[in-house]
Amino acid sequence: MGDDRRGGFRGGRSGGFRPSGPREMHKATCADCKQETEVPFVPSGDRPVYCRDCYQKHKPQRY
């Protein structure tokens, strides 16, 4: 009736949705160094995938 909260934070937690348990990792090949790596999403093939080291070189700068 009165207190209908459908969005926002619950239980004081912040930082987005975190599923319980380990993340499912998927194998991919780094677009830069061509080494095999694992990523926490299914690579779609339409965007480059980078290993942890190469991603640091390509990630957008935050100001």
KOLDOLO-795146 format. One line per 2 residues: number of its first residue (from 1); their letters; for each residue x, y, z of N, C-alpha, C. Coordinates in steps of 0.001 Angstrom, whole numbers, plus 524288, in hexadecimal, padded with zeros to 5 digits. Atoms other than C-alpha are relative to their C-alpha. Layout:
<atoms>
NUM	A	X:Y:Z:X:Y:Z:X:Y:Z | ...
</atoms>
This chain:
<atoms>
1	MG	8031E:7FB67:80000:80000:80000:80000:80355:804EA:80000 | 7FD70:7FAFF:7FFB1:80809:80B6A:804E3:805C0:7FFF4:7FE8B
3	DD	7FA53:7FFDE:80085:81674:807BD:804CD:801CA:7FC69:7FB9B | 7FEA7:8032B:8048A:818E8:8029D:7F70B:8052B:801E1:7FDAE
5	RR	7FAC9:7FE77:801F8:82781:8037F:7F444:801D7:7FBF0:7FC12 | 7FE88:803C6:8040A:82ACF:7FD12:7E76A:8058B:800A1:7FE0D
7	GG	7FAB3:7FF42:801EC:83829:802BD:7E49E:8037B:801B1:80470 | 7FC80:7FDF5:7FC0B:843D7:807F7:7EBBB:802E9:7FBB4:802E0
9	FR	7FCC4:80393:7FCFC:84C1C:8019D:7F5FE:7FCC2:7FD3C:8041E | 802B9:80300:7FC01:8479C:7F71D:7FF34:803F1:7FE25:80407
11	GG	7FCA9:801F2:7FBDB:84D8A:7F3C0:80C3E:804F2:80326:800B3 | 7FB71:7FCBA:7FF49:85757:7FEDF:80B96:80499:7FE7C:7FCA0
13	RS	7FBAB:801A2:80363:85F9B:7F81B:80153:80031:8036E:7FB30 | 7FF73:7FCED:804C3:86510:7FFBA:7F5F7:803E6:7FD4B:7FC75
15	GG	7FC30:80243:80392:86D69:7FCC0:7EA2D:7FD98:7FC9C:7FBD2 | 8026A:802F2:80433:8637C:7F638:7E184:7FE9C:7FA77:8019E
17	FR	801CF:80555:7FF0E:85E45:7E872:7E071:80497:7FC44:8001E | 7FBF2:803FB:7FF8D:8673B:7DDA6:7E516:7FD68:7FABF:800FC
19	PS	80249:80522:7FF07:862AA:7CFAE:7E349:8031F:7FD1F:8042D | 7FD33:802FC:7FC15:865F7:7C67E:7EE50:802EC:7FB89:7FD53
21	GP	7FCE0:80435:80236:87074:7BC87:7EB95:803EC:8020C:7FC0C | 7FBFB:7FE5C:803BA:87BA5:7BCBF:7E1E5:7FDAD:80189:7FAC5
23	RE	801C4:7FE5F:80539:87A35:7C385:7D4CD:80149:7FBC8:7FC0E | 7FEE5:8039C:8044A:87935:7BB39:7C8B9:803AC:802C9:7FC3B
25	MH	7FC13:7FDA2:80361:88537:7BDF1:7C077:7FFD6:7FD54:7FAA6 | 80024:801F4:8055C:8863A:7BC56:7B1B9:80539:80100:7FD68
27	KA	7FAF9:7FF7A:802A4:89252:7BA03:7A99B:7FF95:803AB:7FB58 | 7FFC4:7FC59:8045E:89648:7C46C:79FD6:805BE:800C6:7FE9B
29	TC	7FAB6:7FEB9:801A9:8A23E:7C8A7:7982F:8008D:805E6:7FFEF | 7FF13:7FA68:7FFB5:8A7DA:7D611:79AE5:800CF:80237:7FA82
31	AD	7FFA5:7FD88:80525:8A66A:7DF0E:78F1A:8055C:8026F:7FF0C | 7FAD5:7FD9C:8009E:8B3D6:7E50F:791B4:80461:7FBFE:7FFEA
33	CK	7FB70:80371:7FF7D:8BD6F:7DACB:79676:7FEED:7FA65:7FE51 | 801AB:8051F:801FA:8B5CE:7CED7:79188:8008B:7FB97:803FB
35	QE	7FFCD:8040F:7FBF6:8B74F:7C7AC:79E7F:7FA7A:7FE78:80185 | 80517:801B5:7FE31:8AC0D:7BF9A:7A38E:7FF0E:8024B:80566
37	TE	80177:7FDAF:7FB03:8A4E8:7C614:7AECA:7FA85:7FE3C:80157 | 80561:8012A:7FE75:89847:7C473:7B657:7FD58:8050B:80199
39	VP	80301:7FB4E:7FEE0:88DC4:7CEBC:7B77B:7FACC:7FE78:8027B | 804E1:80151:7FD44:88161:7CF5C:7BFF2:7FB15:800F6:7FCCA
41	FV	8048B:7FF4E:8036F:8786D:7D0FA:7B41A:800E7:7FCB8:7FB27 | 7FF88:802FD:804DA:875A7:7C9C3:7A77A:801A6:803C2:7FBB2
43	PS	7FE4D:7FC81:8043A:87DA4:7D048:79CAC:7FC4A:7FF8E:7FB5A | 803D0:80006:80443:87451:7D445:791D9:80290:7FFDF:7FAA0
45	GD	7FD4F:8000F:80500:87E86:7D59B:78731:7FFDD:8052B:7FD25 | 80055:7FAF9:802AD:87AA5:7E368:78345:80357:80432:802A8
47	RP	7FC8B:7FC57:7FD4C:883C7:7E9FE:78D10:804F2:7FD21:80195 | 7FB20:80299:7FE74:891FD:7E745:79060:7FFF0:7FE87:805C7
49	VY	7FF70:801C4:7FA9D:89520:7DFCE:79CCD:805C8:8003B:8014A | 7FA92:7FF69:7FE68:8A19E:7E2C2:7A442:80107:7FCF7:80502
51	CR	7FE5E:8024D:7FB15:8A922:7DBA6:7AECB:8007F:80467:80400 | 7FFC7:7FC11:7FBD6:8AAD2:7E2A7:7BBC2:80421:80428:7FEE2
53	DC	7FBC9:7FC3C:80107:8B7BB:7E8FB:7B7DA:7FEAE:803A0:7FB77 | 80140:7FCCC:80492:8B34B:7EDA9:7AA77:7FB41:80374:80109
55	YQ	80493:7FCCE:7FEC3:8A64F:7F274:7AFEB:801A2:80505:802C0 | 7FE34:7FB55:7FD45:8ADAC:7FBD0:7B8C4:801E8:80426:7FC22
57	KH	7FE29:7FC52:803F9:8B38F:801FB:7AC84:7FB84:8025C:7FCD3 | 80452:7FE5A:80369:8A65E:8032F:7A59A:7FB55:8024A:802D0
59	KP	804B2:7FE23:7FD52:89CA5:806A7:7B046:7FFB3:805E7:7FFCE | 800A3:7FA51:80038:896EA:81452:7AFB2:801E6:80295:8050A
61	QR	7FE22:7FD1A:7FB7D:89CE6:81E5A:7B8B8:7FB58:8024B:802EF | 80415:7FDAA:7FCC2:89442:822A3:7C40B:80233:804E5:80286
63	Y	7FE2F:7FB00:7FDBB:89540:83098:7C8BD:7FCE0:8016A:804B4
</atoms>
